[in-house]
Every structure is written in C-alpha cells, then in structure tokens.
Amino acid sequence: MRKKRESKHFSRLWRYVSRAVMDAFDECDEKFIVDCNVTRRNATKETEIWKAAVEDVYRSLRSELEIECYGTDDHESTLDPSKTAAVVCCALIKKKAISFNEDSALAMLKQKESVLQINDVAGRIRLNHWIVDNFFVNYKIAYLSGLMILFDTMLGELLHNSETLEYGKKLANLGCIHHYPGRSEFDNFDVNFVLGLGRSDMKQKEINTFFLASHFYQMEMYTRIAIGLDRTLSDHSVS
C-alpha cells in the first residue's frame, strides 16, 4: 500500500522534473546542443528506464532522510516541501537528465574561457552563466526541479487557506520563489548554487540531502518574508 502511495506521489513530482528539463534545455546554446551531441533522456526510448532509476534513488534518499529526521522511515507524515525538493534535487544529480559528449564540452569550455577574458569581473560572470546553462545543465535541472516543487507546494498551501489567500495571490503574481538580492560585481545566488552543486559532484563529494533541504527551507522563509506573510525569520524560531 505504501509503495503504491509513494508511486502516485512521485508521479506528481515528475511533472516538475519534466518542466525543469524542458526549461533548461531551451536555454542551452544551440552550438552546445549540436557540437556536444546533447540528448534529453526524457525524449528517448530510455525515458521510462531513466524515470524508474530516478524514482529508485528518490525512494532510497527519502528513506535515509526520514530516518535522519524522524528516527524511522515508516513515518506517516509526508516530508515538508523543502525536504522533498532536496531529495528530488539529489536524485537528479545521481541520475542525470541530459547526456552529452564531455570531451567536446570541455573543449568548448576552454574556448569560452579564452574568449570571455575570465580575469575580468564581467567576463567571469558571463562565463559562469554559460557554464550553468550548458556544461552544468544537469545541476541546473536538479535545482530548478527543487524550486518548482517548493513554489507550487507553497502556493497551493497559501491559496487553499482563507487566512493566507491574500499572500497566495501575491506569490502567484511573483511567479517563483523570491530571489535573494544580488550585486552586479558577483554572480547571483542561483548561479552560485548551481555551480556549487556541479563542482561538488564533479569532485565526487557526497551532497548531503539534509544540508540541501536547509537551503531550500531558507529560500521558503525568505519568500514568506518578501510577500509579507512573516516579518522575520524569528517568527519560526524555537521558543
């Protein structure tokens, strides 16, 4: 019974993954797609195999996180949105959505580094954006999937409660999780987040699901403050 219930839950989550893959793929450079032989696994005969592999990893990571948080993986309550977002994000890092010729991609990256004058601040920012949109596209997909899950869950909860309906409408107008403010001389938070995921994975460092969930939780709390639902993070502090 539980497995059947989880499968339905994962099927609902999968729509966010599909959207994230399409959005990220659409932002890849055409030259990168062609020269590096980019292939979306949800657009091939491997689709169901890949989806099943992601679900298997998702189940395993979810169980591990439940044990870490609740002491058992037989917890009746569902994981909160930030934890669910983190589990999906980590599963997609382990079972990537897009394949490409890595040798060709590395050659293109070196070419970009020589052209964009990476010792210049503006050049470095442009290069990092290119890396996120192309070379690190799989980590972008993982991150976007988590953000979409976080946003839609938060939006649904606010809109279905008469006491928070006003804030739900504000979030709907915003259309996404509120972005942290940035500075022109630095990469924005989203770019840095994806770069961090990619660099950690390429160094074969294990990305801790609970630690990642805490980052998504902070984004959720920042959004609540931005739309006026909470005044400060202290509204959620433990008394």
C-alpha positions in Angstrom: 0.0 0.0 0.0 2.8 2.4 1.0 4.7 1.7 -2.2 1.6 2.4 -4.3 1.0 5.7 -2.4 4.6 6.7 -2.9 4.5 5.9 -6.7 1.5 8.3 -7.1 3.4 10.9 -5.1 6.4 10.5 -7.3 4.3 10.8 -10.4 3.1 14.1 -9.2 6.6 15.2 -8.6 7.7 14.0 -12.0 5.8 16.8 -13.8 8.2 19.3 -12.2 11.2 17.3 -13.4 9.8 17.3 -16.9 9.2 21.0 -16.8 12.7 21.7 -15.5 14.3 19.6 -18.2 12.4 21.5 -20.9 13.2 24.9 -19.5 16.9 24.2 -19.0 17.2 22.5 -22.4 15.6 25.6 -24.1 18.2 27.8 -22.5 21.2 25.7 -23.8 23.2 27.3 -26.6 22.3 25.7 -30.0 26.0 25.3 -30.7 26.5 23.3 -27.4 23.5 21.1 -28.3 24.8 20.3 -31.7 28.5 20.1 -31.2 28.3 18.2 -27.9 25.5 15.8 -29.1 23.2 16.8 -26.3 20.4 14.3 -25.6 17.4 14.6 -23.2 16.7 11.3 -21.6 13.0 12.1 -21.3 12.9 12.4 -25.1 14.3 9.0 -26.0 13.5 5.3 -25.7 15.3 5.4 -22.3 12.6 7.7 -20.8 10.9 5.1 -18.6 14.2 3.4 -17.7 15.6 6.7 -16.6 12.4 7.7 -14.7 12.4 4.4 -12.8 16.1 4.9 -11.9 15.4 8.3 -10.6 12.5 7.0 -8.6 14.6 4.3 -7.0 17.2 6.8 -5.9 14.5 9.1 -4.7 12.9 6.4 -2.6 16.3 5.5 -1.1 17.3 9.1 -0.3 13.8 9.8 1.1 14.1 6.8 3.4 17.5 7.9 4.6 16.3 11.5 5.3 13.2 10.2 7.1 15.4 8.1 9.4 17.7 11.1 9.9 14.8 13.4 10.8 12.3 11.1 12.5 14.4 8.0 13.5 12.3 5.8 11.2 11.4 5.5 7.5 7.9 4.4 8.4 6.9 8.0 9.3 3.2 8.6 8.5 3.6 12.3 7.7 5.0 13.4 4.4 8.3 15.3 4.2 7.8 19.0 4.2 8.4 20.8 0.8 12.0 21.8 1.4 13.0 18.3 2.2 11.1 16.9 -0.7 12.7 19.4 -3.0 16.1 18.4 -1.7 15.5 14.7 -2.2 14.4 15.2 -5.8 17.4 17.5 -6.4 19.8 15.0 -5.1 18.2 12.1 -7.0 18.6 14.0 -10.3 22.2 14.7 -9.6 22.8 11.0 -9.2 20.7 10.1 -12.2 21.2 12.9 -14.7 18.6 14.1 -17.2 20.8 15.1 -20.0 23.8 13.3 -21.7 26.4 15.0 -23.9 29.9 14.4 -25.2 32.1 15.5 -22.3 35.3 15.9 -24.3 33.6 18.2 -26.8 32.0 20.1 -23.8 35.4 20.5 -22.1 36.9 21.8 -25.4 34.1 24.3 -25.7 34.5 25.4 -22.1 38.3 26.1 -22.7 37.4 28.1 -25.8 34.9 30.2 -23.8 37.5 30.8 -21.1 39.9 32.2 -23.6 37.3 34.4 -25.3 35.5 35.8 -22.3 38.5 37.2 -20.5 37.8 35.5 -17.2 40.2 37.7 -15.3 37.7 40.5 -15.9 34.7 40.5 -13.5 32.1 40.9 -16.3 33.8 38.1 -18.3 33.8 35.8 -15.3 30.1 36.4 -14.7 29.3 35.7 -18.4 31.4 32.5 -18.3 29.7 31.2 -15.1 26.3 31.9 -16.7 27.4 29.9 -19.8 28.6 27.0 -17.6 25.3 26.9 -15.7 23.2 27.0 -18.9 25.3 24.4 -20.7 28.2 22.5 -19.1 26.3 22.2 -15.7 22.9 21.9 -17.3 22.1 18.7 -15.3 22.7 20.5 -12.0 20.5 23.4 -13.2 17.8 20.9 -13.9 18.1 19.4 -10.4 18.0 22.9 -8.8 15.0 24.0 -10.9 13.1 20.9 -10.1 13.5 21.6 -6.4 12.5 25.3 -6.8 9.4 24.3 -8.7 8.3 21.8 -6.1 8.9 24.4 -3.4 7.0 27.1 -5.2 4.0 25.1 -6.2 3.6 23.4 -2.8 3.9 26.7 -1.0 1.4 28.4 -3.4 -1.1 25.6 -3.0 -1.0 25.8 0.8 -1.5 29.6 0.8 -4.3 29.6 -1.8 -6.3 26.9 0.0 -6.3 28.7 3.3 -8.7 31.7 3.6 -6.4 33.2 6.2 -3.4 33.2 3.8 -5.3 33.7 0.5 -4.0 37.3 0.1 -0.4 36.1 0.4 -1.0 33.3 -2.0 -2.2 35.8 -4.6 1.0 37.8 -4.0 3.1 34.7 -4.5 1.1 33.8 -7.7 1.9 37.3 -9.1 5.5 36.9 -8.2 5.5 33.6 -10.1 8.5 32.0 -8.4 10.4 31.6 -5.2 11.7 35.1 -4.3 15.3 35.7 -5.4 17.9 36.8 -3.0 19.2 40.3 -3.8 22.4 40.4 -5.8 25.3 42.7 -6.6 26.5 43.5 -10.1 30.1 42.5 -9.4 29.1 39.0 -8.3 27.2 36.0 -9.7 23.7 35.8 -8.4 22.6 33.3 -5.8 21.1 30.9 -8.3 24.2 30.7 -10.4 26.4 30.2 -7.4 24.1 27.5 -6.1 24.2 25.5 -9.3 28.0 26.0 -9.6 28.3 24.6 -6.0 26.3 21.6 -6.8 28.2 20.9 -10.0 31.7 21.4 -8.5 30.9 19.2 -5.5 29.6 16.4 -7.7 32.5 16.6 -10.1 34.9 16.3 -7.2 32.8 13.2 -6.1 31.8 14.8 -2.9 28.5 13.5 -1.4 25.9 16.2 -1.4 24.1 15.9 2.0 20.3 15.9 1.5 19.5 17.4 4.9 22.0 20.2 4.3 20.5 20.9 0.9 17.0 20.9 2.5 18.1 23.6 4.9 19.0 25.8 1.9 15.6 25.3 0.3 14.0 26.0 3.7 15.8 29.3 3.9 14.5 30.2 0.4 11.0 29.4 1.5 11.3 31.5 4.6 12.8 34.4 2.6 9.9 34.2 0.2 7.4 34.3 3.1 9.1 37.5 4.4 9.2 39.0 0.9 5.4 38.6 0.4 4.7 39.9 3.9 3.5 36.7 5.4 6.2 36.8 8.1 8.1 39.7 9.5 11.4 38.0 10.2 12.9 34.5 10.4 12.4 34.8 14.2 8.7 34.1 13.5 9.8 30.5 13.0 12.3 30.3 15.8 12.1 27.6 18.5 10.9 29.2 21.8 
